[in-house]
Amino acid sequence: MYGSGLKLTQSLLPLVQGIGSCGKTTYASGCFLFGKPAICDSELLEEIRSLSCDSAKLPTANYTMDINLDPSRDDLPLMANTSHLLVKHYVLDLDVDFGSRVLEGNIVLFFGDGNRCKKQSSSSQETFQMESEEAYILRTAEPCHVPKMDSNTFSPKMGHREFAVFGKSDQDAFDNDGNHDNKEHDSESSSSKYCCDTGNHGREDFLLVLDCCDLSVLKVEEVDVAAVPDLEKFTKAPNLTAAPEKRRCEIVRDLVALPADAWREQLDCYTRCSQAPGCGELLFDSDKWSLQIRKKGVPTAADFPHAIRIWYKTKPEGQSVTWTSDQDGRPCVYTMGSPINNRALFPCQEPPVAMSTWQATVRAAASFVVLMSGEKSAKPTPLREGYMSWHYYVTMPMPASTFTIAVGCWTEMKPKTSPLDDLTEHTLPLRPSDADFRYGNTCSHMEYPCRFQSASAATQNIIPYRVFAPVCLEGACREALLWLIPSCLSAAHSVLGTHPFSRLDILIVPTNFPSLGMASPHIIFLSQSTLTGTSHLCGTRLCHEIAHAWFGLAIGARDWTEEWLSEGFATHLEDIFWAEAQQLPPHEALEQQELRACLRWHRLQDELQNSPEGMQVLRPNKEKTGHVSASGASVVKNGLNPEKGFMQVHYLKGYFLLRFLARTLGEETYFPFLRKFVHLFHGQLILSQDFLQMLLESIPENKRFGLSVENIVGDWLECPGIPKALQEERKAKDCSPSRLVRQVGSEVAKWIRVNRRPGKRQRRKREAAFEKLSPDQIVLLLEWLLEQKTLSPQTLHRLQQTYHLQEQDAEVRHRWCELVIKHKYTKAYDQVKRFLQEDQAMGIYLYGELMVSEDARLQQLAHRCFELVKGHMDKASAQVVTEMLF
């Protein structure tokens, strides 16, 4: 979804369904991208077989599938075998090269033991006991020589091979570009098995599998952490009689287990260990979706190196980052919420259970600013002439998919009098009920330095923030955004309490960003489309993204199919935050929320009428939700389905469920509970039943109105279509609409009468007087007018003049463009052209409307606009539009 107010129209759906060779657009529709839906356990083998993989098998530690899966046709595999080893910390060290459009350097991974294995020694007769054991055999390979790389080199430039360790016969399979040529080895690749032995017979090597795509891996080596001095201060006394390999593993195990109050020392140890020399190259292989690493003679995960360094470079065509130009025409690169997450940015473990911390050092030319997920506002360090180094870190474990980076010639947009100069000016008075939302003195998550245990954090209603954008948008930022941020942050705090993150950067991203917004730890991306018109769209979108700090980031879904736990909550809370930010009286807040509920009801109806039932379910895995395969590997069902990118059911149906619960149980009960839930579950992954069970258990049985976890799950989460309770509520609202909705209905009736008047003389006699409407009311007005079979050019002209439609926000202008296209209002075709160029986050839908119009001039307009923007358009969106147009 490209905007919060877009709908999947019946005319557009056949075009979307017809897309057969394009990548999925995005899941990050104005929101946080926490992950993708996965299928697990008993369904996994059947799913893999359905992907035309003749040799597909599902062993304990990994599974083999066709390495040439077509990303436009198949589900997305999550290959990492997280049940054996879990990444606890990443250290990235990268150079940004805008000339070649690559990020180049290395990443060090520190591992802890996986959660399904018992830690055993390779010298012991005991073994790792896993379910459903089946081994993989890595084809025999002898190491070849790889050029040595100095870790202190600023920007290593050398030839490379994507598969660096092979026997001589395998090296012959590389083409001149250093890429593996599958022509000679297709049959071998598709049928070969990879070994991930559990150690029960000691004959085969353990295989570490990481999620990886479109990366050129140069070298993989074990890191000699034992060579780092003074680590014994923070780790257990070394066993001097143990083998060096075992000592290194023990050091890392101790390091990743340091207590939260030693986080500074731990971070320093990670830094120094990441700079330690290598102590032996590791064998590795890669396919389209993964990187497989082994150490010869090491049969178990327990004895596999727990700190490894991977030298690599990204590829210009990699889908995790976008290389483009900003609104000033200057080069930039950023992560944009790709369907494949960050696996084309760095080798990682993608399953949500792999929650880790990270730190990153990024070097770029001095004219660029590096923004990243990080707890401190990084200050650049000068290097050689003309270059700067930026360093960020996080201490709260989160999935690797939440890591975000943006590098560009951004300018910080500061208010004339910055409230950050004096934080006391930046803090609004607290109401008594807002003073302290802490419950108890302990947290339930894994240990890390947590803001929810800080009294000062609990009372900090506005966290420090910065805003970055191209210079040309400075005026728009001042007018539409800067003044809103304090009130939106304070409103969120008044509802949910402690901000999970210590600071916030907001970046206005380039025009090719495929959504209205996206939230990541410590950073929010906003589309320039939010800056137009009044502050309404900017405010609601900002509130939505701020809500993801709690739901989506601090609290994530344990099963990625339950997207509603992120998007439903953020959609519901954006209305609550926005009303609080505007300081509306209760009756006005209620009216505003009823109006927005009416809009969402229309969109939900449109979507459910024009989408397959299987895509309408919020909990598609049902009783298997949360299950994982024995290795931790899985397949993302519909992960690359282009139709999925147009669906808003998780937003809308999830929103209506939470609204139903709040209204049924009483907001005076629901929101205090929500604060308590956040405090108890932050830093953890949850399932739907965790939330529902705690909610109902907090309410006396005689006040539950017959609600139970079972009937909520059955009616709302596991059934397609519209739940009965929602149908009844909306039927009652149709009979007795709210004041703002009634006002829109009256205005629609006026416009219908105006459209029916035939002559100028009668129009002069009975000139209609129209009421002033809010942006949401105008959107609803235009939606209802879209249902009219014909509107005359005179009516459309007057409509535009009455509401100054060309100056409204992007949601209003999108509806206006739909009217222009439907009624072929030629005088406003330039406004459609402008929308397609400047509002790419929402414009993709209009291409569909233009093409299904069957009007030659409108279709030519679509082709001309696409030619103008396709070079800079988001890749996935460009593929979707290409399928629509050609």
Residue, then its C-alpha position, 0 to 999 in steps of 0.5 A: m500500500y502506498g498511502s493510508g487512504l488508497k483503496l484496491t479498486q475493482s478496475l485495478l485488481p485485474l492488472v495487479q493479478g495479471i502481474g507475472s514477472c515483476g517483484k512485489t512492491t512493498y510491505a511498508s505502506g506508510c508504516f513499519l516493516f517488521g517482517k513477512p508471513a511465514i509458514c512452518d513445520s508440517e506445512l513447510l515441506e509441502e510449500i517447498r515442494s510446491l515451488s518446483c524444487d524436485s530435491a526439496k527436503l526438510p531436515t533438522a538444521n536446514y533444507t534444500m530448495d531450488i537456488n534459482l527461485d524466481p522472485s516474481r513467482d515464488d514465495l520468499p525463503l528464510m534460510a537461516n538455521t537460527s535453531h543452531l546459532l543465533v547472531k547476538h551482535y553485528v559490527l558493520d564497517l562499510d564504505v559508500d561508493f556513489g561512483s559504482r553504487v556499492l557499499e563495500g567492507n566487512i561485517v563481524l557476526f558474534f553468535g550465541d547458541g541457538n535455542r533448540c540445541k543443547k550445548q555439547s562438546s565435539s569431544s563428547q560422545e553426546t550429541f545435539q538432539m534435534e527433531s526430524e534429523e536429516a543431514y546435508i552434504l556440502r560437495t567436497a571443496e578445497p580452499c583456493h587463495v584469496p587476496k588478503m585484505d587489510s581491515n584498516t584499508f579505507s576503501p579496498k578495491m580489488g577483483h573478487r569472486e562471489f564464491a571464494v572457496f572452491g576446488k579448481s573444477d568449480q572455479d571454472a564455472f565463474d564468468n568474467d564478471g566474477n559471478h557464478d555461471n549456472k549454465e554448466h551446473d544447473s542440475e548439480s545446484s538444484s539437486s545438491k544437498y548441503c550438510c548441516d550435521t547435528g554431530n551425531h556421527g561426526r563425519e560431516d561438517f556443520l553448515l551455518v546458513l545466513d540469509c543473503c541475496d545480491l551480495s558479492v562475498l569476497k572472503v569469510e574468516e574466523v576472528d581471533v578474539a583470543a588475541v584481544p588484550d584485557l578481555e578477561k576483565f569481562t569474561k570468565a577466566p580462560n581455560l588455558t588447557a583448552a584448544p584455541e578454537k574452544r577458548r575463542c568460542e568461550i570468550v564470545r559466549d561470555l561476551v554476549a552474556l554480559p549483564a545490561d549494566a555492563w553494556r558500555e564495556q560490552l560494546d567496547c569489547y565488540t569493537r575491539c574484537s571486531q578489529a582482531p586479526g583473522c585466524g583462518e579462512l572458512l569455506f563458503d558457498s552461496d546461492k540466490w537466497s543464502l550464504q553457507i559457511r563451514k569450517k572443515g572438521v567442525p561437525t557441531a554448532a557448539d564448536f563452530p566459530h562464534a565470531i566470524r568476519i565476512w568481507y563483501k560488497t553490495k551490488p547496484e541492483g540489490q533490492s535492499v537499498t535504493w540508489t537514486s537522487d534527492q529532490d535537489g538532484r544530488p545522489c543518495v542511497y537508503t533502505m526502503g523497506s524491501p520485500i527481501n528486507n536487508r539480506a541484500l545489504f548484509p548477510c544476516q539472520e532474518p527470522p524474527v527470533a534472531m533478535s540482535t544488537w548492532q553497531a556500524t561505522v560508515r565512511a562517505a565523502a564529507s558532503f554527505v550525511v549518514l543517518m542510521s538506526g542508532e541510540k546517539s546522534a552520531k557526529p562525524t569523524p574526519l578521515r583523510e581529506g574530503y571524507m568522514s566516518w560516522h558511527y552508530y550503535v543500538t543496545m536493544p535487541m531487534p530483528a535485523s530487518t529493522f536496521t535502516i541507513a540513509v546517506g545523502c546530502w541532507t540538511e538538518m531543518k531547525p526551528k528558528t528557536s530550537p527547543l532542543d537547545d534547552l530540553t526543559e523548554h521541550t517538555l510539556p507539563l505532565r498531567p497527574s495520570d501521565a507521571d509514571f507508567r511503570y509497573g513493577n521493577t522488572c522487565s520480562h525481556m532478555e537483558y539489555p539497558c531498558r528505558f522502561q526502568s528509568a524514572s527520567a525516561a518515564t517522564q520524558n514526554i518529548i524525546p530529542y529529535r532532528v529533521f533532515a531533508p533536501v534544501c529545496l524542501e526547507g520551507a515545506c518542512r517548516e510549514a507542515l512538519l517541524w511544529l507538529i513533532p513536539s505535540c505528536l511525541s507528547a501525545a504518544h507519551s500521554v497515551l502509552g507512557t515511556h518512549p521506547f527509544s531515546r531519540l528520533d531522526i525524521l528524514i524526508v526521503p526522495t520522491n521514489f520512496p514507495s510509501l507515505g512513511m516507514a518507521s525503524p529504530h530511532i528513525i522515521f522516513l516520510s514521503q514529501s507527499t505528506l508536506t503538501g496541503t494542510s498539516h492533517l496528512c502530515g500529522t496523522r502519518l507522523c502519529h502512525e509512524i510514532a506509534h510503531a515505536w511501541f507496536g512493531l519495534a518495541i513489541g513485534a509479532r512472533d509470527w510474521t503472518e500476524e501483521w495486524l499486531s503492528e499495522g492494526f495497532a498503529t492505525h488505531l493509535e494514530d487517531i488517538f495520538w492525533a486527537e491528543a496532539q490537536q488538544l481536541p475536546p472529547h466530543e470533537a475527538l470522537e467526531q473526528q474518529e467517527l469520520r475516519a472510521c467511516l472512510r476506513w469502512h468504505r476502503l475495507q469494503d472495497e478491498l474485501q469485495n475485490s480480493p481473494e478470501g485467502m488474503q483477507v485473513l489476519r491469522p492465516n496459519k491458525e493453530k500453527t501460528g508461531h510454529v517454526s521448523a526444527s532448524g528455524a528455516s521457513v518460507v515466507k508465504n506470499g512474500l513476493n506476491p505483487e497483489k500483497g503490496f496492494m492489500q490493506v486488510h491488516y491495517l483496516k481489519g486490525y484497526f476495526l478489531l481494536r476499535f471494537l474492543a476499546r468501545t466494547l470494554g470502555e476506553e477508560t479500561y482499554f487504554p490503561f490496560l494498553r499501557k500496562f501491556v506495553h510495559l510488560f511485553h516491550g522487548q519481546l515478540i508476541l502472538s495475538q493470543d498474548f494480547l487478547q488473553m491478557l486483555l480479557e484476564s484484566i477485566p472481571e468476567n461479568k464485564r467482558f460482554g461474552l468476549s473470549v479469546e476463542n470467539i475473537v480469534g474465530d470471528w476477527l482473525e481467522c475468517p475472511g470477510i467482515p466480522k458480524a460485530l463490525q457489520e452490525e456496528r456499521k449498519a447502526k452508523d449508517c442509520s445514525p451517522s455522525r455529524l461530520v458524516r451527515q455534513v458530507g452527505s448534505e454537500v454531496a446532495k448539493w453537488i448532485r443537484v448542481n450536476r443535474r441543472p441544465g442551463k446557466r440561467q437556472r444556475r444563477k437563480r439557484e446558486a448553491a452555497f457549500e460548507k467548508l470541509s476538512p481534508d477527511q471530509i473532502v476525501l469522503l465527498l470525492e469518494w461518494l462523487l466517484e460513485q456518480k455515473t457522470l459529472s459534467p465538466q462544469t461541475l468538475h470545474r466548480l468542484q475544483q474551485t470550491y475546495h482548491l483541490q490542486e492545493q490540498d494534501a496528497e490523499v485529497r488530490h489522489r481522489w481528485c485525480e480519480l475523478v479527472i480520469k473517470h470523467k475525462y476532464t481534460k483541463a486537469y490532466d496536467q494535475v494528474k501528470r504532476f501527481l504521477q511525478e511528485d507523489q510516487a508513493m501513491g501514484i501507482y494506482l493512477y496508472g491502473e486507472l489510466m490504462v483501464s479507462e481505454d481512452a487513448r489520450l489518457q493511456q498516452l499520458a500514462h506512458r509519457c509520465f512513466e518515461l519521465v520517472k521510470g529511471h528514478m522510480d522504485k524498482a518494484s513499483a517500476q516493474v508493477v507499472t511496466e506490467m500495467l502499461f505493456 
